[in-house]
C-alpha cells in the first residue's frame, strides 16, 4: 500500500521515511485539496492527513481515495511517534478494508 502524506503532517518522521510514502511537499506543496484528491485516486495512494476537508469530501463523493484522517490535536513529534508505534499496524489493517479511517487518540472510526 502506498501513502500520500499531506503537508500538515511532518516530513521528517521515521514512519514516513520509506519508499511507500510520498510527501506532498515533494510533489507540489501548493496543490489544492481537489488536486491532491485526484492525484491519490489516479495513482492509487491512501491520503494521510489532519485536514477534515477530505473527510467531508469523502462523505459526499461516490468515488474516493482511501483516507486516514488523524484527529489527535496538537501533539509533539514524540507523542506522534508513540501513537504510530502503537496504532500503525491496526490503521493499515483497517484501511485495507475501508475507504476512510478516523484516527483519534482513544479510538478508530471506520467508514467502508
SEDO-811153 format. One record per residue: residue number from 1; residue in one letter; z, y, x of N, C-alpha, C in turn. Coordinates in steps of 0.05 Angstrom, whole numbers, plus 32768, in hexadecimal, padded with zeros to 4 digits. Layout:
<r seq="NUM" type="A" n_zz="Z" n_yy="Y" n_xx="X" ca_zz="Z" ca_yy="Y" ca_xx="X" c_zz="Z" c_yy="Y" c_xx="X"/>
...
***
This chain:
<r seq="1" type="X" n_zz="8000" n_yy="7FE9" n_xx="8011" ca_zz="8000" ca_yy="8000" ca_xx="8000" c_zz="8000" c_yy="8019" c_xx="8012"/>
<r seq="2" type="X" n_zz="7FF0" n_yy="802D" n_xx="800A" ca_zz="7FEE" ca_yy="8046" ca_xx="8019" c_zz="7FFB" c_yy="805C" c_xx="8009"/>
<r seq="3" type="X" n_zz="8007" n_yy="806E" n_xx="8018" ca_zz="8016" ca_yy="8084" ca_xx="800C" c_zz="800D" c_yy="809F" c_xx="8015"/>
<r seq="4" type="X" n_zz="800B" n_yy="80B2" n_xx="8003" ca_zz="8004" ca_yy="80CE" ca_xx="8008" c_zz="801D" c_yy="80DE" c_xx="8006"/>
<r seq="5" type="X" n_zz="8027" n_yy="80E9" n_xx="801C" ca_zz="8040" ca_yy="80F7" ca_xx="801D" c_zz="803B" c_yy="8115" c_xx="8017"/>
<r seq="6" type="X" n_zz="8046" n_yy="811E" n_xx="8001" ca_zz="8043" ca_yy="813A" ca_xx="7FF9" c_zz="8051" c_yy="814D" c_xx="800D"/>
<r seq="7" type="X" n_zz="8048" n_yy="8166" n_xx="800D" ca_zz="8052" ca_yy="817A" ca_xx="8020" c_zz="8070" c_yy="8180" c_xx="801C"/>
<r seq="8" type="X" n_zz="807C" n_yy="8178" n_xx="8005" ca_zz="8098" ca_yy="817E" ca_xx="8001" c_zz="80AA" c_yy="8168" c_xx="800C"/>
<r seq="9" type="X" n_zz="809F" n_yy="8155" n_xx="801A" ca_zz="80AF" ca_yy="8141" ca_xx="8028" c_zz="80AA" c_yy="8144" c_xx="8046"/>
<r seq="10" type="X" n_zz="80BE" n_yy="813D" n_xx="8056" ca_zz="80BC" ca_yy="8142" ca_xx="8073" c_zz="80A7" c_yy="8131" c_xx="8081"/>
<r seq="11" type="X" n_zz="8097" n_yy="813E" n_xx="8092" ca_zz="8083" ca_yy="812F" ca_xx="80A1" c_zz="8091" c_yy="811F" c_xx="80B8"/>
<r seq="12" type="X" n_zz="80A4" n_yy="812B" n_xx="80C5" ca_zz="80B2" ca_yy="811D" ca_xx="80DB" c_zz="80C9" c_yy="810E" c_xx="80D0"/>
<r seq="13" type="X" n_zz="80C2" n_yy="80F7" n_xx="80C4" ca_zz="80D6" ca_yy="80E6" ca_xx="80B8" c_zz="80CE" c_yy="80C9" c_xx="80BE"/>
<r seq="14" type="X" n_zz="80E0" n_yy="80BA" n_xx="80CA" ca_zz="80DA" ca_yy="80A0" ca_xx="80D4" c_zz="80CC" c_yy="808D" c_xx="80C1"/>
<r seq="15" type="X" n_zz="80D4" n_yy="808E" n_xx="80A7" ca_zz="80C7" ca_yy="807C" ca_xx="8094" c_zz="80AA" c_yy="8083" c_xx="808F"/>
<r seq="16" type="X" n_zz="80A2" n_yy="809B" n_xx="8094" ca_zz="8086" ca_yy="80A3" ca_xx="808F" c_zz="8075" c_yy="80A1" c_xx="80A8"/>
<r seq="17" type="X" n_zz="807F" n_yy="8098" n_xx="80BE" ca_zz="8070" ca_yy="8098" ca_xx="80D7" c_zz="8063" c_yy="807C" c_xx="80DC"/>
<r seq="18" type="X" n_zz="8053" n_yy="8074" n_xx="80C8" ca_zz="8044" ca_yy="805B" ca_xx="80CA" c_zz="8028" c_yy="8060" c_xx="80BF"/>
<r seq="19" type="X" n_zz="8016" n_yy="804F" n_xx="80C6" ca_zz="7FFA" ca_yy="8053" ca_xx="80BF" c_zz="7FF4" c_yy="8053" c_xx="80A1"/>
<r seq="20" type="X" n_zz="8005" n_yy="8048" n_xx="8091" ca_zz="8000" ca_yy="8048" ca_xx="8074" c_zz="800B" c_yy="8061" c_xx="8066"/>
<r seq="21" type="X" n_zz="8014" n_yy="8075" n_xx="8075" ca_zz="801D" ca_yy="808E" ca_xx="806B" c_zz="800A" c_yy="80A4" c_xx="8075"/>
<r seq="22" type="X" n_zz="7FFF" n_yy="80B3" n_xx="8062" ca_zz="7FEE" ca_yy="80CA" ca_xx="8068" c_zz="7FFC" c_yy="80E3" c_xx="805E"/>
<r seq="23" type="X" n_zz="7FFF" n_yy="80F6" n_xx="8070" ca_zz="800D" ca_yy="810F" ca_xx="8069" c_zz="7FF9" c_yy="8124" c_xx="805F"/>
<r seq="24" type="X" n_zz="7FFF" n_yy="812F" n_xx="8048" ca_zz="7FEE" ca_yy="8143" ca_xx="803D" c_zz="7FE9" c_yy="815A" c_xx="8050"/>
<r seq="25" type="X" n_zz="7FFD" n_yy="8161" n_xx="8060" ca_zz="7FF9" ca_yy="8177" ca_xx="8073" c_zz="7FE4" c_yy="8170" c_xx="8088"/>
<r seq="26" type="X" n_zz="7FDE" n_yy="8157" n_xx="808C" ca_zz="7FCA" ca_yy="814F" ca_xx="809F" c_zz="7FAE" c_yy="8150" c_xx="8093"/>
<r seq="27" type="X" n_zz="7FAC" n_yy="8150" n_xx="8079" ca_zz="7F92" ca_yy="8152" ca_xx="806B" c_zz="7F8C" c_yy="8170" c_xx="8065"/>
<r seq="28" type="X" n_zz="7F9D" n_yy="817B" n_xx="8054" ca_zz="7F9B" ca_yy="8197" ca_xx="804C" c_zz="7FB4" c_yy="819F" c_xx="803D"/>
<r seq="29" type="X" n_zz="7FC6" n_yy="81AD" n_xx="804A" ca_zz="7FE0" ca_yy="81B4" ca_xx="803D" c_zz="7FDC" c_yy="81C7" c_xx="8026"/>
<r seq="30" type="X" n_zz="7FC4" n_yy="81D2" n_xx="8022" ca_zz="7FC0" ca_yy="81E5" ca_xx="800C" c_zz="7FB2" c_yy="81D8" c_xx="7FF4"/>
<r seq="31" type="X" n_zz="7FB0" n_yy="81BE" n_xx="7FF4" ca_zz="7FA4" ca_yy="81B0" ca_xx="7FDD" c_zz="7FB5" c_yy="81B5" c_xx="7FC4"/>
<r seq="32" type="X" n_zz="7FA7" n_yy="81B9" n_xx="7FAE" ca_zz="7FB4" ca_yy="81BC" ca_xx="7F94" c_zz="7FBE" c_yy="81A1" c_xx="7F8B"/>
<r seq="33" type="X" n_zz="7FD0" n_yy="81A1" n_xx="7F78" ca_zz="7FDA" ca_yy="8188" ca_xx="7F6D" c_zz="7FC2" c_yy="8177" c_xx="7F62"/>
<r seq="34" type="X" n_zz="7FAF" n_yy="8184" n_xx="7F55" ca_zz="7F98" ca_yy="8177" ca_xx="7F4A" c_zz="7F88" c_yy="8169" c_xx="7F61"/>
<r seq="35" type="X" n_zz="7F85" n_yy="8177" n_xx="7F77" ca_zz="7F76" ca_yy="816C" ca_xx="7F8E" c_zz="7F85" c_yy="8154" c_xx="7F9A"/>
<r seq="36" type="X" n_zz="7F9F" n_yy="8156" n_xx="7F9C" ca_zz="7FB0" ca_yy="8140" ca_xx="7FA6" c_zz="7FAD" c_yy="8128" c_xx="7F94"/>
<r seq="37" type="X" n_zz="7FAF" n_yy="812D" n_xx="7F7A" ca_zz="7FAC" ca_yy="8118" ca_xx="7F65" c_zz="7F92" c_yy="810A" c_xx="7F68"/>
<r seq="38" type="X" n_zz="7F7C" n_yy="8119" n_xx="7F69" ca_zz="7F61" ca_yy="810E" ca_xx="7F6B" c_zz="7F5E" c_yy="80FE" c_xx="7F86"/>
<r seq="39" type="X" n_zz="7F68" n_yy="8109" n_xx="7F9B" ca_zz="7F66" ca_yy="80FB" ca_xx="7FB5" c_zz="7F75" c_yy="80E0" c_xx="7FB5"/>
<r seq="40" type="X" n_zz="7F8D" n_yy="80E0" n_xx="7FA9" ca_zz="7F9D" ca_yy="80C8" ca_xx="7FA8" c_zz="7F8E" c_yy="80B3" c_xx="7F96"/>
<r seq="41" type="X" n_zz="7F83" n_yy="80BC" n_xx="7F80" ca_zz="7F74" ca_yy="80AA" ca_xx="7F6E" c_zz="7F5C" c_yy="809E" c_xx="7F7D"/>
<r seq="42" type="X" n_zz="7F4D" n_yy="80AF" n_xx="7F89" ca_zz="7F34" ca_yy="80A7" ca_xx="7F97" c_zz="7F3A" c_yy="8093" c_xx="7FAE"/>
<r seq="43" type="X" n_zz="7F4E" n_yy="8099" n_xx="7FBD" ca_zz="7F54" ca_yy="8089" ca_xx="7FD5" c_zz="7F68" c_yy="8073" c_xx="7FD1"/>
<r seq="44" type="X" n_zz="7F75" n_yy="8072" n_xx="7FB9" ca_zz="7F88" ca_yy="805D" ca_xx="7FB3" c_zz="7FA3" c_yy="8061" c_xx="7FC0"/>
<r seq="45" type="X" n_zz="7FAB" n_yy="807A" n_xx="7FC3" ca_zz="7FC5" ca_yy="8080" ca_xx="7FCF" c_zz="7FDB" c_yy="8082" c_xx="7FB9"/>
<r seq="46" type="X" n_zz="7FF3" n_yy="807B" n_xx="7FC0" ca_zz="800B" ca_yy="8081" ca_xx="7FB0" c_zz="8016" c_yy="809B" c_xx="7FB9"/>
<r seq="47" type="X" n_zz="801A" n_yy="80AE" n_xx="7FA7" ca_zz="8024" ca_yy="80C8" ca_xx="7FAE" c_zz="8043" c_yy="80C7" c_xx="7FB0"/>
<r seq="48" type="X" n_zz="804D" n_yy="80D1" n_xx="7FC7" ca_zz="806A" ca_yy="80D4" ca_xx="7FCA" c_zz="8070" c_yy="80F2" c_xx="7FC9"/>
<r seq="49" type="X" n_zz="8081" n_yy="80FA" n_xx="7FB6" ca_zz="8085" ca_yy="8117" ca_xx="7FB1" c_zz="80A0" c_yy="811D" c_xx="7FA6"/>
<r seq="50" type="X" n_zz="80A7" n_yy="8136" n_xx="7FA8" ca_zz="80BF" ca_yy="8141" ca_xx="7F9A" c_zz="80B6" c_yy="8152" c_xx="7F82"/>
<r seq="51" type="X" n_zz="809C" n_yy="8157" n_xx="7F80" ca_zz="8090" ca_yy="8169" ca_xx="7F6D" c_zz="808F" c_yy="815C" c_xx="7F51"/>
<r seq="52" type="X" n_zz="809C" n_yy="8169" n_xx="7F3D" ca_zz="809C" ca_yy="815E" ca_xx="7F22" c_zz="8082" c_yy="8161" c_xx="7F14"/>
<r seq="53" type="X" n_zz="8070" n_yy="8172" n_xx="7F1E" ca_zz="8056" ca_yy="8176" ca_xx="7F11" c_zz="8047" c_yy="815B" c_xx="7F0F"/>
<r seq="54" type="X" n_zz="8049" n_yy="814A" n_xx="7F24" ca_zz="803B" ca_yy="8131" ca_xx="7F23" c_zz="8047" c_yy="811F" c_xx="7F0D"/>
<r seq="55" type="X" n_zz="8060" n_yy="8120" n_xx="7F08" ca_zz="806D" ca_yy="8111" ca_xx="7EF2" c_zz="8060" c_yy="8118" c_xx="7ED8"/>
<r seq="56" type="X" n_zz="805F" n_yy="8132" n_xx="7ED2" ca_zz="8054" ca_yy="813B" ca_xx="7EB9" c_zz="8036" c_yy="8135" c_xx="7EB6"/>
<r seq="57" type="X" n_zz="8028" n_yy="8138" n_xx="7ECC" ca_zz="800B" ca_yy="8131" ca_xx="7ECC" c_zz="8007" c_yy="8113" c_xx="7EC7"/>
<r seq="58" type="X" n_zz="8018" n_yy="8103" n_xx="7ED2" ca_zz="8016" ca_yy="80E6" ca_xx="7ECE" c_zz="801B" c_yy="80DF" c_xx="7EB1"/>
<r seq="59" type="X" n_zz="802D" n_yy="80ED" n_xx="7EA4" ca_zz="8033" ca_yy="80E7" ca_xx="7E88" c_zz="801C" c_yy="80EF" c_xx="7E76"/>
<r seq="60" type="X" n_zz="800C" n_yy="8103" n_xx="7E7D" ca_zz="7FF7" ca_yy="810E" ca_xx="7E6D" c_zz="7FDC" c_yy="8100" c_xx="7E71"/>
<r seq="61" type="X" n_zz="7FD8" n_yy="80F3" n_xx="7E88" ca_zz="7FBE" ca_yy="80E7" ca_xx="7E8F" c_zz="7FBE" c_yy="80C9" c_xx="7E8B"/>
<r seq="62" type="X" n_zz="7FA7" n_yy="80BF" n_xx="7E82" ca_zz="7FA4" ca_yy="80A2" ca_xx="7E7E" c_zz="7FA1" c_yy="8094" c_xx="7E99"/>
<r seq="63" type="X" n_zz="7F94" n_yy="80A1" n_xx="7EAC" ca_zz="7F8F" ca_yy="8096" ca_xx="7EC7" c_zz="7FA0" c_yy="80A6" c_xx="7EDB"/>
<r seq="64" type="X" n_zz="7FAF" n_yy="8098" n_xx="7EEB" ca_zz="7FC1" ca_yy="80A6" ca_xx="7EFD" c_zz="7FC4" c_yy="8096" c_xx="7F17"/>
<r seq="65" type="X" n_zz="7FC6" n_yy="80A5" n_xx="7F2E" ca_zz="7FCE" ca_yy="8097" ca_xx="7F46" c_zz="7FEB" c_yy="808E" c_xx="7F43"/>
<r seq="66" type="X" n_zz="7FF4" n_yy="807C" n_xx="7F53" ca_zz="8010" ca_yy="8075" ca_xx="7F54" c_zz="8020" c_yy="808C" c_xx="7F60"/>
<r seq="67" type="X" n_zz="8037" n_yy="8090" n_xx="7F55" ca_zz="8048" ca_yy="80A7" ca_xx="7F5E" c_zz="8065" c_yy="809E" c_xx="7F61"/>
<r seq="68" type="X" n_zz="8071" n_yy="80A5" n_xx="7F77" ca_zz="808E" ca_yy="80A3" ca_xx="7F7A" c_zz="8098" c_yy="80C0" c_xx="7F7D"/>
<r seq="69" type="X" n_zz="80A7" n_yy="80C9" n_xx="7F69" ca_zz="80B2" ca_yy="80E3" ca_xx="7F6A" c_zz="80D0" c_yy="80E1" c_xx="7F71"/>
<r seq="70" type="X" n_zz="80D8" n_yy="80F0" n_xx="7F86" ca_zz="80F3" ca_yy="80F0" ca_xx="7F8F" c_zz="8102" c_yy="8107" c_xx="7F82"/>
<r seq="71" type="X" n_zz="8117" n_yy="80FF" n_xx="7F74" ca_zz="8129" ca_yy="8113" ca_xx="7F67" c_zz="8144" c_yy="8111" c_xx="7F73"/>
<r seq="72" type="X" n_zz="8146" n_yy="8119" n_xx="7F8C" ca_zz="815E" ca_yy="8115" ca_xx="7F9B" c_zz="816D" c_yy="8130" c_xx="7FA0"/>
<r seq="73" type="X" n_zz="8162" n_yy="8146" n_xx="7F97" ca_zz="816E" ca_yy="8160" ca_xx="7F9D" c_zz="816B" c_yy="8167" c_xx="7FBA"/>
<r seq="74" type="X" n_zz="817B" n_yy="8179" n_xx="7FC3" ca_zz="817A" ca_yy="8181" ca_xx="7FDF" c_zz="818A" c_yy="816D" c_xx="7FEF"/>
<r seq="75" type="X" n_zz="817C" n_yy="8160" n_xx="8001" ca_zz="8189" ca_yy="814C" ca_xx="8013" c_zz="8181" c_yy="8152" c_xx="802F"/>
<r seq="76" type="X" n_zz="8192" n_yy="814A" n_xx="8041" ca_zz="818C" ca_yy="814C" ca_xx="805E" c_zz="8179" c_yy="8136" c_xx="8066"/>
<r seq="77" type="X" n_zz="816D" n_yy="8138" n_xx="807D" ca_zz="815C" ca_yy="8122" ca_xx="8087" c_zz="816C" c_yy="8109" c_xx="808A"/>
<r seq="78" type="X" n_zz="8184" n_yy="810B" n_xx="8092" ca_zz="8195" ca_yy="80F3" ca_xx="8095" c_zz="819A" c_yy="80E6" c_xx="807A"/>
<r seq="79" type="X" n_zz="81A0" n_yy="80F6" n_xx="8066" ca_zz="81A4" ca_yy="80EB" ca_xx="804B" c_zz="818A" c_yy="80DE" c_xx="8040"/>
<r seq="80" type="X" n_zz="8174" n_yy="80EC" n_xx="8045" ca_zz="815A" ca_yy="80E1" ca_xx="803D" c_zz="8154" c_yy="80C6" c_xx="804A"/>
<r seq="81" type="X" n_zz="815A" n_yy="80C5" n_xx="8064" ca_zz="8157" ca_yy="80AC" ca_xx="8073" c_zz="8168" c_yy="8096" c_xx="8068"/>
<r seq="82" type="X" n_zz="8181" n_yy="809C" n_xx="8062" ca_zz="8192" ca_yy="8088" ca_xx="8056" c_zz="8188" c_yy="807F" c_xx="803B"/>
<r seq="83" type="X" n_zz="817E" n_yy="8091" n_xx="802B" ca_zz="8173" ca_yy="808A" ca_xx="8011" c_zz="815B" c_yy="8077" c_xx="8014"/>
<r seq="84" type="X" n_zz="8149" n_yy="807E" n_xx="8026" ca_zz="8132" ca_yy="806D" ca_xx="802B" c_zz="813A" c_yy="8052" c_xx="8036"/>
<r seq="85" type="X" n_zz="814D" n_yy="8051" n_xx="8048" ca_zz="8156" ca_yy="8038" ca_xx="8053" c_zz="8161" c_yy="8026" c_xx="803E"/>
<r seq="86" type="X" n_zz="816F" n_yy="8031" n_xx="802B" ca_zz="817B" ca_yy="8022" ca_xx="8015" c_zz="8168" c_yy="801B" c_xx="7FFF"/>
<r seq="87" type="X" n_zz="8154" n_yy="802C" n_xx="7FF9" ca_zz="8144" ca_yy="8028" ca_xx="7FE1" c_zz="8126" c_yy="8024" c_xx="7FE5"/>
<r seq="88" type="X" n_zz="811B" n_yy="8027" n_xx="7FFD" ca_zz="80FF" ca_yy="8026" ca_xx="8001" c_zz="80F2" c_yy="800C" c_xx="7FF8"/>
<r seq="89" type="X" n_zz="80FD" n_yy="7FF6" n_xx="7FFF" ca_zz="80F1" ca_yy="7FDC" ca_xx="7FF7" c_zz="80F0" c_yy="7FD9" c_xx="7FD8"/>
<r seq="90" type="X" n_zz="8104" n_yy="7FE2" n_xx="7FCB" ca_zz="8104" ca_yy="7FE1" ca_xx="7FAE" c_zz="80F0" c_yy="7FF4" c_xx="7FA2"/>
<r seq="91" type="X" n_zz="80EE" n_yy="800C" n_xx="7FAD" ca_zz="80D9" ca_yy="801F" ca_xx="7FA4" c_zz="80BD" c_yy="8014" c_xx="7FA6"/>
<r seq="92" type="X" n_zz="80B7" n_yy="8007" n_xx="7FBD" ca_zz="809D" ca_yy="7FFB" ca_xx="7FC0" c_zz="8099" c_yy="7FE4" c_xx="7FAD"/>
<r seq="93" type="X" n_zz="80AD" n_yy="7FD4" n_xx="7FA9" ca_zz="80AB" ca_yy="7FBE" ca_xx="7F96" c_zz="80A5" c_yy="7FC8" c_xx="7F7A"/>
<r seq="94" type="X" n_zz="80B3" n_yy="7FDD" n_xx="7F72" ca_zz="80AF" ca_yy="7FE8" ca_xx="7F57" c_zz="8094" c_yy="7FF6" c_xx="7F53"/>
<r seq="95" type="X" n_zz="808B" n_yy="8005" n_xx="7F67" ca_zz="8072" ca_yy="8013" ca_xx="7F64" c_zz="805A" c_yy="8000" c_xx="7F65"/>
<r seq="96" type="X" n_zz="805D" n_yy="7FE9" n_xx="7F70" ca_zz="8048" ca_yy="7FD5" ca_xx="7F6F" c_zz="8041" c_yy="7FCD" c_xx="7F52"/>
<r seq="97" type="X" n_zz="8055" n_yy="7FCE" n_xx="7F40" ca_zz="8052" ca_yy="7FC6" ca_xx="7F24" c_zz="804F" c_yy="7FDE" c_xx="7F12"/>
<r seq="98" type="X" n_zz="8055" n_yy="7FF6" n_xx="7F1B" ca_zz="8057" ca_yy="800D" ca_xx="7F09" c_zz="8043" c_yy="8023" c_xx="7F12"/>
<r seq="99" type="X" n_zz="8042" n_yy="8038" n_xx="7F01" ca_zz="8032" ca_yy="804F" ca_xx="7F08" c_zz="8044" c_yy="8065" c_xx="7F13"/>
<r seq="100" type="X" n_zz="805C" n_yy="8067" n_xx="7F09" ca_zz="806E" ca_yy="807C" ca_xx="7F11" c_zz="808A" c_yy="8072" c_xx="7F15"/>
<r seq="101" type="X" n_zz="8096" n_yy="8079" n_xx="7F2B" ca_zz="80B2" ca_yy="8073" ca_xx="7F30" c_zz="80C1" c_yy="808E" c_xx="7F35"/>
<r seq="102" type="X" n_zz="80D6" n_yy="8093" n_xx="7F26" ca_zz="80E7" ca_yy="80AA" ca_xx="7F2B" c_zz="80FF" c_yy="80A0" c_xx="7F3B"/>
<r seq="103" type="X" n_zz="8101" n_yy="80AA" n_xx="7F53" ca_zz="8116" ca_yy="80A1" ca_xx="7F65" c_zz="812C" c_yy="80B6" c_xx="7F66"/>
<r seq="104" type="X" n_zz="8143" n_yy="80AE" n_xx="7F5A" ca_zz="815A" ca_yy="80C0" ca_xx="7F5A" c_zz="8170" c_yy="80B3" c_xx="7F6C"/>
<r seq="105" type="X" n_zz="8185" n_yy="80C2" n_xx="7F71" ca_zz="8199" ca_yy="80B8" ca_xx="7F83" c_zz="81A6" c_yy="809E" c_xx="7F7A"/>
<r seq="106" type="X" n_zz="81AA" n_yy="809B" n_xx="7F60" ca_zz="81B9" ca_yy="8084" ca_xx="7F56" c_zz="81A9" c_yy="8072" c_xx="7F43"/>
<r seq="107" type="X" n_zz="818E" n_yy="8078" n_xx="7F40" ca_zz="817E" ca_yy="8066" ca_xx="7F2F" c_zz="8161" c_yy="806B" c_xx="7F34"/>
<r seq="108" type="X" n_zz="8151" n_yy="8057" n_xx="7F2B" ca_zz="8134" ca_yy="8059" ca_xx="7F2B" c_zz="812B" c_yy="8057" c_xx="7F0E"/>
<r seq="109" type="X" n_zz="8118" n_yy="8068" n_xx="7F06" ca_zz="810C" ca_yy="8066" ca_xx="7EEC" c_zz="80EF" c_yy="805F" c_xx="7EF1"/>
<r seq="110" type="X" n_zz="80E6" n_yy="804A" n_xx="7EE3" ca_zz="80CC" ca_yy="803F" ca_xx="7EE7" c_zz="80BB" c_yy="8043" c_xx="7ECE"/>
<r seq="111" type="X" n_zz="80A3" n_yy="804E" n_xx="7ED1" ca_zz="8090" ca_yy="8051" ca_xx="7EBB" c_zz="8077" c_yy="8041" c_xx="7EC2"/>
<r seq="112" type="X" n_zz="8070" n_yy="802F" n_xx="7EB1" ca_zz="8059" ca_yy="801D" ca_xx="7EB6" c_zz="803F" c_yy="802A" c_xx="7EAF"/>
***
